[in-house]
Amino acid sequence: MSIRSHQPAEKRGLAIAVTAMVLLIAASNVLVQHPLNDWLTWGALTYPICFLVTDLTNRAYGAAMARRVVYAGFAAGVLLSVFLATPRIAAASGTAFLMAQLLDVAVFDRLRRAVWWQAPLASSLLASAVDTALFFGLAFAFTPVPWVTLAVGDYGVKALLALLMLIPFRVALPLVGAAAQKG
């Protein structure tokens, strides 16, 4: 599917993906400020869904469209997060999100012809590691927050969720394939 195509199905798919991305980023940036315990924040439970959105967009419409969703989600998500979180969280989140999501798009695209589960799992695991290191280092370094402990716990949950996200990814494959065919 060409990014130049302006078919209704493609526009609808882009709108759904961008909306989901913005809501997930904003929610995650609020939730990351609230520890669940000494090892984990609530944000670790919502943010991995961003990789599912990116990967489904990449599968249905290709890497160029997935990058468009990332850029739109980045811009709107950071703006919302400035008001919903703190400017430091918004800046750390934006930096980590952009680097990690673009890495996810590139790795997924490179592995897209492999067995169905390899591209979303490998891209999500690698991108989650980058996101976690960048976010926690930028957001909480030189603060009293036990950010290394939280980063380790968050990454563990993100890795587990990357595995669990294979279920909705597999279920959605026929749906995104049909949407891409309509466009």
C-alpha positions as CSV (number, residue, x, y, z in Angstrom):
1,M,0.0,0.0,0.0
2,S,1.4,3.3,-1.0
3,I,1.4,6.2,1.5
4,R,0.2,8.4,-1.3
5,S,-3.1,6.5,-1.4
6,H,-5.8,8.5,0.3
7,Q,-8.4,5.7,0.4
8,P,-11.1,5.9,3.1
9,A,-9.9,2.6,4.7
10,E,-6.3,3.9,5.0
11,K,-7.4,7.3,6.4
12,R,-9.6,5.5,8.9
13,G,-6.8,3.1,9.9
14,L,-4.4,6.1,10.4
15,A,-7.0,8.0,12.5
16,I,-7.6,5.0,14.7
17,A,-3.9,4.3,15.2
18,V,-3.0,7.9,15.9
19,T,-5.9,8.3,18.4
20,A,-4.9,5.1,20.2
21,M,-1.3,6.2,20.3
22,V,-2.0,9.6,21.7
23,L,-4.3,8.2,24.4
24,L,-1.8,5.5,25.3
25,I,1.1,8.0,25.6
26,A,-0.9,10.4,27.7
27,A,-2.1,7.7,30.0
28,S,1.3,6.1,30.3
29,N,2.9,9.4,31.2
30,V,0.4,10.0,34.0
31,L,0.6,6.4,35.2
32,V,4.5,6.3,35.2
33,Q,4.4,8.8,38.1
34,H,2.6,6.3,40.3
35,P,4.6,3.3,41.5
36,L,2.7,0.1,41.9
37,N,5.4,-1.2,44.2
38,D,9.2,-0.7,44.6
39,W,9.9,-2.3,41.2
40,L,7.1,-1.1,38.9
41,T,5.0,1.8,37.8
42,W,1.5,1.6,36.4
43,G,2.8,3.0,33.1
44,A,4.5,-0.3,32.4
45,L,1.1,-1.8,32.0
46,T,-0.1,0.6,29.3
47,Y,2.9,1.7,27.3
48,P,3.6,-1.7,25.7
49,I,0.3,-1.4,23.8
50,C,1.9,1.4,21.8
51,F,4.2,-1.2,20.2
52,L,1.1,-3.3,19.3
53,V,-0.4,-0.2,17.6
54,T,2.8,0.5,15.7
55,D,3.3,-3.1,14.7
56,L,-0.3,-3.6,13.4
57,T,0.0,-0.3,11.4
58,N,3.4,-1.5,10.0
59,R,1.8,-4.9,9.0
60,A,-1.2,-3.4,7.4
61,Y,0.2,-0.3,5.7
62,G,3.9,-0.6,5.8
63,A,6.8,1.2,7.6
64,A,6.2,4.6,6.1
65,M,2.6,4.7,7.5
66,A,3.8,3.3,10.8
67,R,6.4,6.2,11.0
68,R,3.6,8.7,10.3
69,V,1.6,7.3,13.3
70,V,4.8,7.5,15.4
71,Y,5.4,11.1,14.5
72,A,1.7,12.1,15.0
73,G,1.6,10.2,18.3
74,F,4.8,11.8,19.4
75,A,3.7,15.4,18.7
76,A,0.3,15.1,20.3
77,G,1.4,12.8,23.1
78,V,4.2,15.2,24.2
79,L,1.9,18.2,24.1
80,L,-0.8,16.4,26.2
81,S,1.8,15.1,28.6
82,V,3.2,18.6,29.4
83,F,-0.2,19.3,30.9
84,L,-1.0,15.9,32.3
85,A,2.5,15.1,33.7
86,T,5.5,17.3,34.2
87,P,7.6,18.9,31.5
88,R,10.6,16.6,32.5
89,I,8.4,13.5,32.1
90,A,7.0,14.9,28.8
91,A,10.5,15.5,27.4
92,A,11.9,12.2,28.6
93,S,8.9,10.4,27.3
94,G,9.0,12.1,23.9
95,T,12.7,11.4,23.5
96,A,12.4,7.7,24.5
97,F,9.1,7.2,22.6
98,L,10.5,8.6,19.3
99,M,13.8,6.6,19.4
100,A,12.1,3.4,20.6
101,Q,9.1,3.5,18.2
102,L,11.3,4.3,15.2
103,L,13.6,1.4,16.1
104,D,10.5,-0.8,16.5
105,V,9.3,0.2,13.0
106,A,12.8,-0.5,11.4
107,V,13.3,-3.9,13.2
108,F,9.7,-5.0,12.4
109,D,10.0,-4.0,8.8
110,R,13.3,-5.9,8.5
111,L,11.7,-9.0,9.9
112,R,8.3,-8.7,8.4
113,R,8.7,-11.7,6.1
114,A,9.8,-14.0,9.0
115,V,7.3,-16.2,10.9
116,W,4.4,-14.0,12.0
117,W,5.5,-13.7,15.7
118,Q,9.2,-12.9,15.1
119,A,8.8,-9.3,13.9
120,P,6.5,-8.0,16.6
121,L,8.3,-9.8,19.4
122,A,11.9,-8.9,18.4
123,S,11.0,-5.3,17.6
124,S,9.0,-4.8,20.8
125,L,11.7,-6.4,23.1
126,L,14.5,-4.4,21.6
127,A,12.6,-1.1,21.4
128,S,11.3,-1.6,25.0
129,A,14.8,-1.9,26.2
130,V,15.8,1.4,24.5
131,D,12.6,3.1,25.7
132,T,13.1,2.0,29.3
133,A,16.8,3.0,29.5
134,L,16.2,6.4,27.9
135,F,13.0,7.3,29.7
136,F,14.0,6.4,33.2
137,G,17.5,7.9,32.8
138,L,16.1,11.2,31.5
139,A,13.1,11.4,33.7
140,F,14.5,10.5,37.0
141,A,18.3,10.7,37.0
142,F,19.6,12.9,39.8
143,T,16.2,12.7,41.7
144,P,15.4,10.6,44.8
145,V,13.3,8.3,42.7
146,P,14.8,4.7,42.6
147,W,14.8,4.9,38.9
148,V,17.2,2.0,38.2
149,T,15.1,-0.4,40.2
150,L,11.9,0.9,38.6
151,A,13.5,0.6,35.1
152,V,14.5,-3.0,35.7
153,G,11.0,-3.9,37.0
154,D,9.3,-2.0,34.2
155,Y,11.4,-3.7,31.5
156,G,10.5,-7.1,33.0
157,V,6.8,-6.3,32.7
158,K,7.3,-4.8,29.2
159,A,9.0,-8.0,28.1
160,L,6.2,-10.1,29.5
161,L,3.6,-7.9,27.8
162,A,5.5,-8.1,24.5
163,L,4.9,-11.9,24.7
164,L,1.3,-11.4,25.7
165,M,0.7,-8.8,22.9
166,L,1.3,-11.6,20.4
167,I,-2.2,-12.8,21.2
168,P,-4.0,-9.6,20.1
169,F,-1.5,-9.2,17.3
170,R,-2.3,-12.6,15.9
171,V,-6.1,-12.1,16.3
172,A,-5.9,-8.7,14.6
173,L,-3.8,-9.9,11.6
174,P,-6.8,-10.9,9.5
175,L,-8.6,-7.6,10.3
176,V,-5.6,-5.4,9.4
177,G,-5.0,-7.5,6.3
178,A,-8.7,-6.9,5.3
179,A,-8.4,-3.1,6.0
180,A,-5.2,-2.9,3.9
181,Q,-6.9,-4.7,1.0
182,K,-9.8,-2.3,1.1
183,G,-7.5,0.7,0.9
